[in-house]
Amino acid sequence: MTKLPTPPPTPPENEDPDVPGLRTWSGVYRFVLGSFVAYVLLLALFTYWFAR
Amino acid sequence: MSTIDYVVLIGTMLGIALYGYWKTRGPRDLSSYLRGRGGIGWGTIGLSVMATQASAITFLSTPGQAYESGMAFVQNYFGMPLALIIICAVFLPIYRRLNVYTAYEYLGHRFDPKTRLLGASLFLLQRGLAAGITIYAPAIILSTVLGWRLDLTILVTGLLVIAYTVSGGSEAVSVTQKLQMFVIFAGMVTAFVVLVAKMPAGIGLVEATTVAGGFGKLEAIDFSLNPNTRYTVWSGILGGVFLSLSYFGTDQSQVQRYLTGASLRESRLGLMFNAVFKIPMQFFILLLGALVFVFYQFERPPVFFNQTLWNTHAQAESGATLRSLESSYAALHEHKEASIHAWLEARRGADPAAEAAAKAALLEAHAASETVRSEAKAALVAADPRAKIKDSDFVFITFVLTQLPHGVIGLLIAVIFAAALSSVASELNALGSTTTIDLYRHVIQRDGSDTHYVKASKLFTMLWGGIAISFALFANMVENLIEAVNIIGSIFYGVVLGLFIVAFFIKRIGGTAVFLAAVAAQTLVIALFFTSNIGYLWFNLIGCGACVGFSLILQPLLPGSGNRRAAA
């Protein structure tokens, strides 16, 4: 039986974020940017609502 | 404060310090002393980074800021998520790949020893001064309102933080910061719940926010392009990216926090934790301040929140004007309270005209009340020309001491101390590390053993702690000291950021060009400081821009520039 070659260890820079729903670092960064946009929109809504 | 408050306060502070000491006891080599034993996860890193940024002044001043001028300050944090993404994607992998202890070591790898020394020296100068202020600023407020001796407050705070920072190094700072953040969260949530519960009958959270909105205290967002508006979305994003890149990417007190991570993943997630949760946290603290404002619309506030200062002059024989203004303020408050109830009643009706009239009457009553408050501040300055009339730092602490139940008061004072200790610990840890790695090991003693450098790092941390305490003890001898430190920071911060921007993003520029550019940029900023009236915050931008610009100009003029290769 031929032994399968051991895959090289993952370089630390390519280590996955291992966050549920976010498989890559670019996914994590997009999530953070999305949260930021959501905060700005919610704060704009908040400001508008209480300024009436 | 009662006995139970002191038990809660002392128990919390000593308990956290002892836990930090116990958890990180045992012998250490240089790496584990400066970067921890390698097992620190992203949650601890995230809280540690957050605790380093949030000083005691954050919890004393921010609610007062919302009380005075609303929630627009939250926009100041808008650049932070973007800057943290850049740091995670660009700065952090390089720091970890080079296995550096300090950010300035990277400058040595990328450029040369002299540029590394320049970056480290600029950091030590500005952060060494700031550590004294981080101890002094809450101590002066707490000693004023609680009647404690200022020197003892400074000494106890300083010695406690030195003890656990020196004994356990970077890991002790991180583990204590985690607990300190839990105390801070618990204290702020408790204050919020008690505040809402203490609102008068018929005023719940919905009515309270409605009243805050009616007074314009909930205007959190401003999209205007007016450069004279202090906080806008645009200034928050542009200025915030710039300042956050400097602070989180190049200031060792922050860099050291995320370099303690067990892996690149843990460090990155710790920073992303801050990118997601910092804005909501600041929003919550500001909302607390806005609700304290509402509370004081139904409960008569003091005409001037630094009551110790006010009473000193009002109770004197010459204080008749102050006492008279205090009486006028009390009478106007009753009128204003009635106006608020009338406006809320009008809102419940279906007549927009009646509601508008009631709101106009309310705002008129508020303006009259604020006029008397301004007159009171002017009268105070007339009585004592050295009196500081900015009393917003005293708003939240006055609410805590006069309105919260015993036990909770102790918890909230513990929040302020926890925030002070957590920031100072990071600063001392970073000052000790930078002095050891970038000055002592790099210049003075190159071939010492690990044990030797750990001892040196402990000694330097103690030395910086002693300098910070001494600076805090004599801080009141200097007028406008906090502003003076901010000015010094702005003079040097821009050039340091310029060094790192060139290092990370302009690979063709070498050490000599960037070093000469940084020296020229620093000279330019210092010359502008002495010869122009430019607002000091602009020095950050000028210093950074000049350092990058001069580097680009100088590099082609230097001999051998065509053969230069980037090291990183």
Boltz contact constraints between the chains, C-beta under 6 A:
constraints:
  - contact:
      token1: [A, 12]
      token2: [B, 264]
      max_distance: 6.0
  - contact:
      token1: [A, 13]
      token2: [B, 93]
      max_distance: 6.0
  - contact:
      token1: [A, 15]
      token2: [B, 265]
      max_distance: 6.0
  - contact:
      token1: [A, 28]
      token2: [B, 272]
      max_distance: 6.0
  - contact:
      token1: [A, 29]
      token2: [B, 85]
      max_distance: 6.0
  - contact:
      token1: [A, 32]
      token2: [B, 81]
      max_distance: 6.0
  - contact:
      token1: [A, 32]
      token2: [B, 272]
      max_distance: 6.0
  - contact:
      token1: [A, 32]
      token2: [B, 275]
      max_distance: 6.0
  - contact:
      token1: [A, 32]
      token2: [B, 276]
      max_distance: 6.0
  - contact:
      token1: [A, 35]
      token2: [B, 276]
      max_distance: 6.0
  - contact:
      token1: [A, 36]
      token2: [B, 81]
      max_distance: 6.0
  - contact:
      token1: [A, 39]
      token2: [B, 279]
      max_distance: 6.0
  - contact:
      token1: [A, 43]
      token2: [B, 220]
      max_distance: 6.0
  - contact:
      token1: [A, 43]
      token2: [B, 221]
      max_distance: 6.0
  - contact:
      token1: [A, 44]
      token2: [B, 221]
      max_distance: 6.0
  - contact:
      token1: [A, 46]
      token2: [B, 220]
      max_distance: 6.0
  - contact:
      token1: [A, 47]
      token2: [B, 219]
      max_distance: 6.0
  - contact:
      token1: [A, 47]
      token2: [B, 220]
      max_distance: 6.0
  - contact:
      token1: [A, 47]
      token2: [B, 221]
      max_distance: 6.0
  - contact:
      token1: [A, 50]
      token2: [B, 213]
      max_distance: 6.0
  - contact:
      token1: [A, 50]
      token2: [B, 218]
      max_distance: 6.0
